[in-house]
Amino acid sequence: MFLIAETSVCVDCSIEHAFSVVSNMERFGEWFPEVISISSMNDLNHGEVNKTYVELVSVPLQGKRSIEIVVKESVPCSRFVTEGRLFPLLPRMEIELVTQAESKTNIKWRMLSRSKSRIVKLLLLPVAKMIMQKRADSGVFALKSLLESGLRPVP
């Protein structure tokens, strides 16, 4: 896998609250740039492995794209991983949470490419890195604001 973007932030909220928000992908568009909408495709609970979503996102040079996203790993209050079916990049989002102090949580957000293509590595990844790092920094800052606003998680 190839790293596309990575950022982290310390938020003033409990790890339980932070995990409930990041593991509910229907809320992803509230904090991550260029996500137009995202909705569940099955009846599994948010944060459950194999929970599937469809995301409508703005992709540079391609416009709006629908992407199927599947939860691949979910460890409550610790780790949340999804994979998207956006060819040829094949994105993987990883979020790790660690308690820093009472009611403080460190959130590490990372986007990787699952592609094994050398062409993707040489031509697409440099552009994707530039775009996604800006989105990641902005998104994690927005997530911090959302979590610290006192807004309670949506079930």
N, CA, C and O atoms as a DFTB+ gen file, in Angstrom:
620 C
 N C O
     1  1       0.840      -1.182       0.000
     2  2       0.000       0.000       0.000
     3  2       0.881       1.240       0.000
     4  3       2.012       1.222       0.485
     5  1       0.342       2.303      -0.550
     6  2       1.053       3.567      -0.621
     7  2       0.327       4.622       0.195
     8  3      -0.894       4.749       0.104
     9  1       1.068       5.374       0.988
    10  2       0.487       6.452       1.776
    11  2       0.136       7.618       0.867
    12  3       0.949       8.059       0.056
    13  1      -1.090       8.112       1.017
    14  2      -1.537       9.277       0.250
    15  2      -1.524      10.523       1.135
    16  3      -0.996      11.563       0.741
    17  1      -2.105      10.416       2.329
    18  2      -2.176      11.562       3.235
    19  2      -2.276      11.060       4.660
    20  3      -2.765       9.961       4.922
    21  1      -1.795      11.903       5.587
    22  2      -1.826      11.534       6.996
    23  2      -1.833      12.813       7.822
    24  3      -1.101      13.758       7.526
    25  1      -2.662      12.835       8.859
    26  2      -2.711      13.970       9.767
    27  2      -3.284      13.511      11.092
    28  3      -3.908      12.453      11.175
    29  1      -3.073      14.303      12.122
    30  2      -3.622      13.939      13.427
    31  2      -3.983      15.196      14.193
    32  3      -3.544      16.300      13.868
    33  1      -4.800      14.997      15.221
    34  2      -5.268      16.113      16.040
    35  2      -5.639      15.583      17.418
    36  3      -6.059      14.435      17.561
    37  1      -5.481      16.419      18.415
    38  2      -5.951      16.095      19.763
    39  2      -7.245      16.870      19.977
    40  3      -7.282      18.088      19.801
    41  1      -8.302      16.163      20.357
    42  2      -9.599      16.804      20.562
    43  2      -9.998      16.726      22.031
    44  3      -9.628      15.798      22.751
    45  1     -10.742      17.698      22.438
    46  2     -11.213      17.777      23.811
    47  2     -12.578      17.108      23.916
    48  3     -13.606      17.773      24.045
    49  1     -12.565      15.775      23.857
    50  2     -13.790      14.985      24.032
    51  2     -13.379      13.555      24.362
    52  3     -12.222      13.174      24.186
    53  1     -14.315      12.790      24.830
    54  2     -14.022      11.405      25.193
    55  2     -13.763      10.569      23.941
    56  3     -14.232      10.891      22.849
    57  1     -13.021       9.509      24.124
    58  2     -12.728       8.602      23.017
    59  2     -14.008       7.922      22.532
    60  3     -14.134       7.615      21.347
    61  1     -14.950       7.689      23.434
    62  2     -16.233       7.067      23.053
    63  2     -17.014       7.973      22.105
    64  3     -17.559       7.521      21.098
    65  1     -17.056       9.264      22.446
    66  2     -17.769      10.220      21.594
    67  2     -17.083      10.327      20.233
    68  3     -17.745      10.301      19.196
    69  1     -15.761      10.446      20.241
    70  2     -15.017      10.560      18.981
    71  2     -15.255       9.333      18.100
    72  3     -15.498       9.472      16.901
    73  1     -15.188       8.147      18.679
    74  2     -15.384       6.931      17.894
    75  2     -16.805       6.848      17.338
    76  3     -17.001       6.418      16.201
    77  1     -17.794       7.256      18.130
    78  2     -19.186       7.188      17.655
    79  2     -19.408       8.081      16.444
    80  3     -20.221       7.760      15.577
    81  1     -18.697       9.191      16.377
    82  2     -18.837      10.088      15.226
    83  2     -18.055       9.561      14.025
    84  3     -18.613       9.484      12.930
    85  1     -16.789       9.198      14.191
    86  2     -15.995       8.768      13.033
    87  2     -16.461       7.426      12.470
    88  3     -16.278       7.167      11.280
    89  1     -17.052       6.578      13.290
    90  2     -17.493       5.272      12.792
    91  2     -18.880       5.321      12.161
    92  3     -19.345       4.319      11.616
    93  1     -19.548       6.473      12.228
    94  2     -20.831       6.660      11.551
    95  2     -20.543       7.398      10.251
    96  3     -20.541       8.628      10.215
    97  1     -20.305       6.655       9.203
    98  2     -19.913       7.247       7.932
    99  2     -20.991       8.150       7.332
   100  3     -20.687       8.948       6.445
   101  1     -22.221       8.049       7.782
   102  2     -23.248       8.970       7.303
   103  2     -22.939      10.397       7.752
   104  3     -23.517      11.347       7.225
   105  1     -22.035      10.559       8.718
   106  2     -21.624      11.884       9.202
   107  2     -20.333      12.369       8.545
   108  3     -19.899      13.492       8.798
   109  1     -19.727      11.552       7.721
   110  2     -18.441      11.874       7.101
   111  2     -18.482      13.205       6.350
   112  3     -17.539      13.993       6.425
   113  1     -19.560      13.449       5.638
   114  2     -19.702      14.692       4.874
   115  2     -19.802      15.933       5.746
   116  3     -19.604      17.047       5.261
   117  1     -20.108      15.755       7.035
   118  2     -20.175      16.907       7.950
   119  2     -18.789      17.466       8.228
   120  3     -18.648      18.631       8.602
   121  1     -17.772      16.641       8.049
   122  2     -16.439      17.119       8.410
   123  2     -15.370      16.928       7.339
   124  3     -14.310      17.549       7.424
   125  1     -15.610      16.098       6.346
   126  2     -14.572      15.889       5.333
   127  2     -14.919      16.618       4.032
   128  3     -16.016      16.441       3.503
   129  1     -13.985      17.444       3.506
   130  2     -14.249      18.249       2.311
   131  2     -14.574      17.423       1.073
   132  3     -14.067      16.319       0.876
   133  1     -15.429      17.998       0.257
   134  2     -15.819      17.477      -1.058
   135  2     -16.686      16.224      -1.003
   136  3     -16.965      15.629      -2.044
   137  1     -17.117      15.811       0.188
   138  2     -18.089      14.720       0.290
   139  2     -19.458      15.373       0.171
   140  3     -19.857      16.154       1.034
   141  1     -20.164      15.056      -0.885
   142  2     -21.455      15.670      -1.163
   143  2     -22.552      14.986      -0.364
   144  3     -23.413      15.647       0.215
   145  1     -22.517      13.662      -0.335
   146  2     -23.481      12.897       0.462
   147  2     -22.924      11.503       0.695
   148  3     -22.027      11.043      -0.012
   149  1     -23.475      10.848       1.696
   150  2     -23.088       9.465       1.981
   151  2     -24.261       8.809       2.684
   152  3     -24.848       9.390       3.596
   153  1     -24.603       7.603       2.262
   154  2     -25.750       6.922       2.871
   155  2     -25.493       5.420       2.963
   156  3     -24.706       4.846       2.209
   157  1     -26.184       4.817       3.912
   158  2     -26.050       3.373       4.156
   159  2     -26.645       2.577       3.016
   160  3     -27.632       2.978       2.399
   161  1     -26.023       1.434       2.749
   162  2     -26.544       0.521       1.731
   163  2     -27.049      -0.786       2.339
   164  3     -27.645      -1.603       1.638
   165  1     -26.814      -0.991       3.645
   166  2     -27.319      -2.201       4.280
   167  2     -27.770      -1.873       5.702
   168  3     -27.618      -0.740       6.160
   169  1     -28.319      -2.853       6.389
   170  2     -28.916      -2.625       7.711
   171  2     -27.962      -2.875       8.878
   172  3     -28.389      -2.848      10.032
   173  1     -26.697      -3.116       8.605
   174  2     -25.742      -3.302       9.699
   175  2     -25.598      -1.994      10.473
   176  3     -25.867      -0.919       9.937
   177  1     -25.178      -2.085      11.721
   178  2     -24.968      -0.901      12.547
   179  2     -23.717      -0.153      12.090
   180  3     -22.787      -0.747      11.545
   181  1     -23.712       1.163      12.323
   182  2     -22.510       1.949      12.055
   183  2     -21.370       1.376      12.890
   184  3     -21.567       0.973      14.036
   185  1     -20.188       1.347      12.308
   186  2     -19.036       0.833      13.016
   187  2     -18.924      -0.677      12.994
   188  3     -18.046      -1.245      13.643
   189  1     -19.799      -1.329      12.257
   190  2     -19.767      -2.791      12.179
   191  2     -19.062      -3.218      10.884
   192  3     -19.309      -2.645       9.823
   193  1     -18.190      -4.216      10.975
   194  2     -17.488      -4.728       9.795
   195  2     -18.513      -5.174       8.755
   196  3     -19.517      -5.807       9.085
   197  1     -18.245      -4.837       7.505
   198  2     -19.086      -5.099       6.335
   199  2     -20.246      -4.122       6.180
   200  3     -21.033      -4.255       5.243
   201  1     -20.372      -3.133       7.085
   202  2     -21.334      -2.053       6.859
   203  2     -20.907      -1.387       5.560
   204  3     -19.728      -1.092       5.363
   205  1     -21.868      -1.152       4.676
   206  2     -21.565      -0.612       3.355
   207  2     -22.305       0.703       3.151
   208  3     -23.452       0.867       3.567
   209  1     -21.614       1.632       2.501
   210  2     -22.156       2.958       2.217
   211  2     -21.939       3.280       0.748
   212  3     -21.100       2.670       0.085
   213  1     -22.696       4.235       0.251
   214  2     -22.404       4.816      -1.052
   215  2     -22.142       6.305      -0.802
   216  3     -22.942       7.009      -0.185
   217  1     -21.001       6.748      -1.301
   218  2     -20.559       8.128      -1.109
   219  2     -20.582       8.840      -2.452
   220  3     -20.115       8.301      -3.456
   221  1     -21.122      10.046      -2.470
   222  2     -21.038      10.907      -3.639
   223  2     -19.991      11.955      -3.307
   224  3     -20.158      12.735      -2.369
   225  1     -18.909      11.974      -4.078
   226  2     -17.763      12.822      -3.773
   227  2     -17.306      13.549      -5.032
   228  3     -17.470      13.050      -6.146
   229  1     -16.736      14.722      -4.843
   230  2     -16.173      15.484      -5.948
   231  2     -14.734      15.017      -6.173
   232  3     -13.890      15.105      -5.281
   233  1     -14.474      14.520      -7.379
   234  2     -13.149      14.004      -7.738
   235  2     -12.547      14.935      -8.793
   236  3     -13.170      15.177      -9.827
   237  1     -11.343      15.460      -8.544
   238  2     -10.722      16.367      -9.516
   239  2     -10.666      15.754     -10.915
   240  3     -10.331      14.582     -11.084
   241  1     -10.998      16.561     -11.898
   242  2     -10.991      16.212     -13.316
   243  2     -12.044      15.181     -13.706
   244  3     -12.147      14.824     -14.880
   245  1     -12.829      14.696     -12.741
   246  2     -13.857      13.702     -13.044
   247  2     -15.251      14.157     -12.616
   248  3     -16.246      13.567     -13.037
   249  1     -15.334      15.183     -11.798
   250  2     -16.629      15.652     -11.317
   251  2     -17.137      14.790     -10.172
   252  3     -16.351      14.271      -9.380
   253  1     -18.443      14.640     -10.088
   254  2     -19.048      13.862      -9.007
   255  2     -18.976      12.377      -9.330
   256  3     -19.284      11.949     -10.442
   257  1     -18.558      11.597      -8.323
   258  2     -18.459      10.141      -8.490
   259  2     -19.113       9.453      -7.315
   260  3     -18.975       9.894      -6.174
   261  1     -19.822       8.378      -7.587
   262  2     -20.362       7.526      -6.532
   263  2     -19.347       6.436      -6.239
   264  3     -18.837       5.778      -7.146
   265  1     -19.064       6.257      -4.950
   266  2     -18.078       5.263      -4.535
   267  2     -18.691       4.378      -3.467
   268  3     -19.252       4.872      -2.489
   269  1     -18.586       3.079      -3.652
   270  2     -19.013       2.151      -2.603
   271  2     -17.893       2.053      -1.575
   272  3     -16.728       1.859      -1.921
   273  1     -18.266       2.189      -0.301
   274  2     -17.303       2.130       0.802
   275  2     -17.739       1.023       1.754
   276  3     -18.914       0.929       2.106
   277  1     -16.794       0.189       2.166
   278  2     -17.077      -0.938       3.063
   279  2     -16.204      -0.818       4.315
   280  3     -15.005      -0.558       4.223
   281  1     -16.819      -1.009       5.481
   282  2     -16.060      -1.036       6.732
   283  2     -15.306      -2.361       6.771
   284  3     -15.916      -3.429       6.706
   285  1     -13.989      -2.291       6.877
   286  2     -13.145      -3.479       6.871
   287  2     -12.667      -3.875       8.254
   288  3     -12.420      -5.053       8.512
   289  1     -12.536      -2.908       9.142
   290  2     -12.060      -3.186      10.492
   291  2     -12.680      -2.153      11.424
   292  3     -12.769      -0.972      11.089
   293  1     -13.104      -2.610      12.591
   294  2     -13.682      -1.697      13.561
   295  2     -13.431      -2.240      14.961
   296  3     -13.993      -3.260      15.360
   297  1     -12.579      -1.540      15.695
   298  2     -12.277      -1.887      17.073
   299  2     -12.770      -0.711      17.905
   300  3     -12.140       0.347      17.900
   301  1     -13.885      -0.869      18.621
   302  2     -14.469       0.264      19.347
   303  2     -13.435       1.044      20.159
   304  3     -12.609       0.485      20.879
   305  1     -13.529       2.370      20.001
   306  2     -12.673       3.315      20.727
   307  2     -11.192       3.123      20.451
   308  3     -10.354       3.460      21.287
   309  1     -10.863       2.578      19.274
   310  2      -9.459       2.326      18.964
   311  2      -9.121       2.522      17.478
   312  3      -8.234       3.304      17.137
   313  1      -9.832       1.807      16.603
   314  2      -9.440       1.784      15.183
   315  2     -10.671       1.581      14.305
   316  3     -11.559       0.789      14.621
   317  1     -10.699       2.323      13.183
   318  2     -11.801       2.230      12.234
   319  2     -11.212       2.315      10.828
   320  3     -10.501       3.268      10.507
   321  1     -11.509       1.314       9.985
   322  2     -10.902       1.225       8.653
   323  2     -11.987       0.972       7.614
   324  3     -12.852       0.115       7.790
   325  1     -11.921       1.744       6.521
   326  2     -12.827       1.512       5.392
   327  2     -12.010       1.384       4.116
   328  3     -10.872       1.846       4.036
   329  1     -12.615       0.747       3.122
   330  2     -12.017       0.675       1.801
   331  2     -13.052       1.082       0.780
   332  3     -14.217       0.692       0.857
   333  1     -12.598       1.888      -0.196
   334  2     -13.489       2.366      -1.249
   335  2     -13.186       1.699      -2.570
   336  3     -12.052       1.306      -2.846
   337  1     -14.213       1.579      -3.376
   338  2     -14.059       0.972      -4.703
   339  2     -13.961       2.082      -5.752
   340  3     -14.843       2.242      -6.596
   341  1     -12.878       2.833      -5.677
   342  2     -12.601       3.887      -6.652
   343  2     -11.350       3.476      -7.413
   344  3     -10.230       3.627      -6.924
   345  1     -11.559       2.954      -8.616
   346  2     -10.451       2.489      -9.436
   347  2      -9.838       3.678     -10.169
   348  3     -10.597       4.543     -10.608
   349  1      -8.557       3.780     -10.328
   350  2      -7.508       2.831      -9.996
   351  2      -6.854       3.094      -8.631
   352  3      -5.942       2.367      -8.239
   353  1      -7.307       4.119      -7.908
   354  2      -6.647       4.486      -6.649
   355  2      -6.882       3.466      -5.535
   356  3      -5.983       3.201      -4.736
   357  1      -8.084       2.895      -5.481
   358  2      -8.451       1.919      -4.452
   359  2      -8.119       2.427      -3.037
   360  3      -7.233       1.889      -2.372
   361  1      -8.838       3.467      -2.588
   362  2      -8.503       4.100      -1.306
   363  2      -8.832       3.251      -0.081
   364  3      -9.779       2.464      -0.073
   365  1      -8.022       3.441       0.941
   366  2      -8.228       2.816       2.251
   367  2      -8.067       3.930       3.284
   368  3      -7.024       4.581       3.347
   369  1      -9.106       4.144       4.092
   370  2      -9.053       5.144       5.153
   371  2      -8.859       4.434       6.485
   372  3      -9.569       3.479       6.799
   373  1      -7.892       4.908       7.263
   374  2      -7.638       4.349       8.587
   375  2      -7.717       5.475       9.613
   376  3      -7.111       6.531       9.438
   377  1      -8.464       5.239      10.674
   378  2      -8.565       6.200      11.764
   379  2      -8.204       5.472      13.048
   380  3      -8.796       4.446      13.384
   381  1      -7.231       6.014      13.757
   382  2      -6.818       5.444      15.042
   383  2      -7.073       6.468      16.127
   384  3      -6.801       7.656      15.949
   385  1      -7.603       6.002      17.265
   386  2      -7.916       6.870      18.387
   387  2      -7.180       6.388      19.629
   388  3      -7.114       5.189      19.900
   389  1      -6.624       7.346      20.386
   390  2      -5.896       7.030      21.607
   391  2      -6.268       8.075      22.652
   392  3      -6.255       9.272      22.366
   393  1      -6.600       7.625      23.866
   394  2      -6.874       8.558      24.951
   395  2      -5.572       9.229      25.361
   396  3      -4.577       8.557      25.633
   397  1      -5.582      10.561      25.405
   398  2      -4.406      11.326      25.810
   399  2      -4.452      11.676      27.291
   400  3      -3.438      11.608      27.986
   401  1      -5.606      12.042      27.754
   402  2      -5.837      12.411      29.154
   403  2      -7.342      12.314      29.351
   404  3      -8.077      12.016      28.410
   405  1      -7.791      12.560      30.544
   406  2      -9.233      12.501      30.786
   407  2      -9.957      13.435      29.812
   408  3      -9.691      14.636      29.768
   409  1     -10.855      12.873      29.052
   410  2     -11.658      13.607      28.061
   411  2     -10.838      14.266      26.955
   412  3     -11.268      15.271      26.389
   413  1      -9.680      13.726      26.643
   414  2      -8.900      14.188      25.487
   415  2      -8.543      12.958      24.650
   416  3      -8.129      11.925      25.175
   417  1      -8.713      13.098      23.348
   418  2      -8.483      11.978      22.443
   419  2      -7.600      12.419      21.284
   420  3      -7.840      13.456      20.666
   421  1      -6.580      11.623      20.996
   422  2      -5.766      11.867      19.811
   423  2      -6.356      11.044      18.663
   424  3      -6.591       9.843      18.797
   425  1      -6.586      11.709      17.549
   426  2      -7.139      11.043      16.360
   427  2      -6.107      11.138      15.246
   428  3      -5.669      12.228      14.879
   429  1      -5.724       9.979      14.713
   430  2      -4.801       9.922      13.578
   431  2      -5.595       9.432      12.373
   432  3      -6.170       8.344      12.395
   433  1      -5.619      10.241      11.330
   434  2      -6.351       9.932      10.101
   435  2      -5.334       9.688       8.994
   436  3      -4.365      10.432       8.841
   437  1      -5.579       8.625       8.224
   438  2      -4.623       8.266       7.168
   439  2      -5.396       7.722       5.964
   440  3      -6.370       6.985       6.115
   441  1      -4.938       8.102       4.761
   442  2      -5.497       7.569       3.523
   443  2      -4.367       6.893       2.766
   444  3      -3.284       7.452       2.592
   445  1      -4.649       5.674       2.320
   446  2      -3.672       4.891       1.571
   447  2      -4.285       4.446       0.254
   448  3      -5.503       4.477       0.082
   449  1      -3.443       4.039      -0.660
   450  2      -3.895       3.429      -1.902
   451  2      -3.554       1.949      -1.853
   452  3      -2.430       1.570      -1.523
   453  1      -4.543       1.111      -2.187
   454  2      -4.313      -0.333      -2.232
   455  2      -3.807      -0.784      -3.607
   456  3      -3.536      -1.967      -3.812
   457  1      -3.683       0.145      -4.533
   458  2      -3.254      -0.194      -5.883
   459  2      -1.826      -0.734      -5.875
   460  3      -0.982      -0.296      -5.093
   461  1      -1.582      -1.680      -6.749
   462  2      -0.239      -2.237      -6.900
   463  2       0.382      -1.802      -8.229
   464  3       1.473      -2.240      -8.591
   465  1      -0.317      -0.951      -8.930
   466  2       0.125      -0.506     -10.253
   467  2       1.268       0.506     -10.158
   468  3       1.191       1.475      -9.403
   469  1       2.321       0.267     -10.929
   470  2       3.448       1.213     -10.966
   471  2       3.023       2.520     -11.624
   472  3       3.516       3.588     -11.263
   473  1       2.111       2.438     -12.588
   474  2       1.622       3.640     -13.266
   475  2       0.874       4.522     -12.275
   476  3       1.053       5.739     -12.255
   477  1       0.035       3.897     -11.456
   478  2      -0.681       4.649     -10.423
   479  2       0.322       5.290      -9.473
   480  3       0.196       6.465      -9.126
   481  1       1.309       4.522      -9.057
   482  2       2.323       5.024      -8.125
   483  2       3.073       6.221      -8.714
   484  3       3.312       7.207      -8.016
   485  1       3.440       6.141      -9.976
   486  2       4.252       7.194     -10.590
   487  2       3.443       8.401     -11.056
   488  3       3.911       9.535     -10.949
   489  1       2.235       8.174     -11.572
   490  2       1.482       9.271     -12.186
   491  2       0.332       9.801     -11.327
   492  3       0.136      11.014     -11.246
   493  1      -0.415       8.926     -10.699
   494  2      -1.614       9.349      -9.979
   495  2      -1.334       9.736      -8.529
   496  3      -1.900      10.705      -8.023
   497  1      -0.470       8.987      -7.867
   498  2      -0.235       9.238      -6.439
   499  2       0.309      10.630      -6.124
   500  3      -0.137      11.235      -5.149
   501  1       1.251      11.167      -6.901
   502  2       1.731      12.513      -6.563
   503  2       0.608      13.560      -6.564
   504  3       0.572      14.433      -5.697
   505  1      -0.295      13.471      -7.529
   506  2      -1.428      14.401      -7.605
   507  2      -2.410      14.118      -6.465
   508  3      -2.888      15.041      -5.805
   509  1      -2.703      12.853      -6.244
   510  2      -3.628      12.474      -5.167
   511  2      -3.093      12.935      -3.813
   512  3      -3.858      13.403      -2.969
   513  1      -1.792      12.805      -3.606
   514  2      -1.185      13.229      -2.334
   515  2      -1.396      14.715      -2.098
   516  3      -1.759      15.133      -0.998
   517  1      -1.168      15.502      -3.125
   518  2      -1.315      16.947      -2.993
   519  2      -2.757      17.327      -2.632
   520  3      -2.990      18.130      -1.729
   521  1      -3.697      16.751      -3.337
   522  2      -5.111      17.060      -3.123
   523  2      -5.583      16.520      -1.775
   524  3      -6.217      17.242      -1.005
   525  1      -5.281      15.271      -1.489
   526  2      -5.806      14.640      -0.275
   527  2      -5.166      15.167       1.001
   528  3      -5.818      15.176       2.045
   529  1      -3.919      15.604       0.952
   530  2      -3.321      16.147       2.176
   531  2      -4.034      17.438       2.580
   532  3      -4.269      17.676       3.765
   533  1      -4.373      18.267       1.599
   534  2      -5.120      19.498       1.894
   535  2      -6.495      19.159       2.464
   536  3      -6.931      19.755       3.449
   537  1      -7.168      18.205       1.844
   538  2      -8.490      17.799       2.337
   539  2      -8.381      17.190       3.731
   540  3      -9.215      17.458       4.595
   541  1      -7.362      16.380       3.947
   542  2      -7.179      15.726       5.250
   543  2      -6.971      16.760       6.354
   544  3      -7.605      16.687       7.407
   545  1      -6.085      17.717       6.113
   546  2      -5.822      18.745       7.120
   547  2      -7.082      19.541       7.433
   548  3      -7.392      19.797       8.596
   549  1      -7.800      19.928       6.393
   550  2      -9.047      20.677       6.576
   551  2     -10.112      19.812       7.261
   552  3     -10.825      20.283       8.147
   553  1     -10.212      18.561       6.850
   554  2     -11.226      17.657       7.400
   555  2     -11.004      17.348       8.869
   556  3     -11.956      17.347       9.651
   557  1      -9.782      17.090       9.251
   558  2      -9.498      16.768      10.649
   559  2      -9.722      17.994      11.532
   560  3     -10.170      17.862      12.671
   561  1      -9.412      19.185      11.017
   562  2      -9.707      20.412      11.766
   563  2     -11.216      20.563      11.950
   564  3     -11.677      20.926      13.032
   565  1     -11.990      20.285      10.890
   566  2     -13.453      20.358      10.980
   567  2     -13.991      19.297      11.946
   568  3     -14.939      19.556      12.687
   569  1     -13.387      18.107      11.935
   570  2     -13.793      17.052      12.870
   571  2     -13.558      17.504      14.308
   572  3     -14.406      17.292      15.175
   573  1     -12.421      18.120      14.557
   574  2     -12.113      18.638      15.900
   575  2     -13.190      19.637      16.329
   576  3     -13.693      19.562      17.450
   577  1     -13.541      20.559      15.453
   578  2     -14.574      21.553      15.764
   579  2     -15.918      20.889      16.038
   580  3     -16.623      21.267      16.974
   581  1     -16.269      19.907      15.227
   582  2     -17.531      19.190      15.409
   583  2     -17.553      18.464      16.753
   584  3     -18.537      18.549      17.489
   585  1     -16.484      17.758      17.070
   586  2     -16.438      16.982      18.318
   587  2     -16.424      17.886      19.554
   588  3     -16.992      17.534      20.588
   589  1     -15.783      19.034      19.448
   590  2     -15.693      19.927      20.598
   591  2     -16.872      20.881      20.723
   592  3     -16.956      21.649      21.681
   593  1     -17.785      20.832      19.755
   594  2     -18.947      21.725      19.791
   595  2     -20.001      21.285      20.799
   596  3     -20.941      22.022      21.094
   597  1     -19.833      20.084      21.319
   598  2     -20.826      19.558      22.257
   599  2     -21.966      18.843      21.554
   600  3     -22.881      18.339      22.206
   601  1     -21.917      18.795      20.228
   602  2     -22.932      18.090      19.465
   603  2     -22.871      16.615      19.784
   604  3     -21.803      16.010      19.698
   605  1     -23.966      16.038      20.140
   606  2     -24.001      14.619      20.511
   607  2     -24.079      13.752      19.263
   608  3     -24.573      14.198      18.228
   609  1     -23.604      12.538      19.351
   610  2     -23.637      11.631      18.192
   611  2     -25.047      11.315      17.738
   612  3     -25.966      11.201      18.549
   613  1     -25.205      11.175      16.448
   614  2     -26.467      10.730      15.876
   615  2     -26.443       9.212      15.895
   616  3     -25.452       8.619      15.469
   617  1     -27.496       8.562      16.372
   618  2     -27.487       7.083      16.435
   619  2     -27.414       6.446      15.066
   620  3     -27.398       5.220      14.956
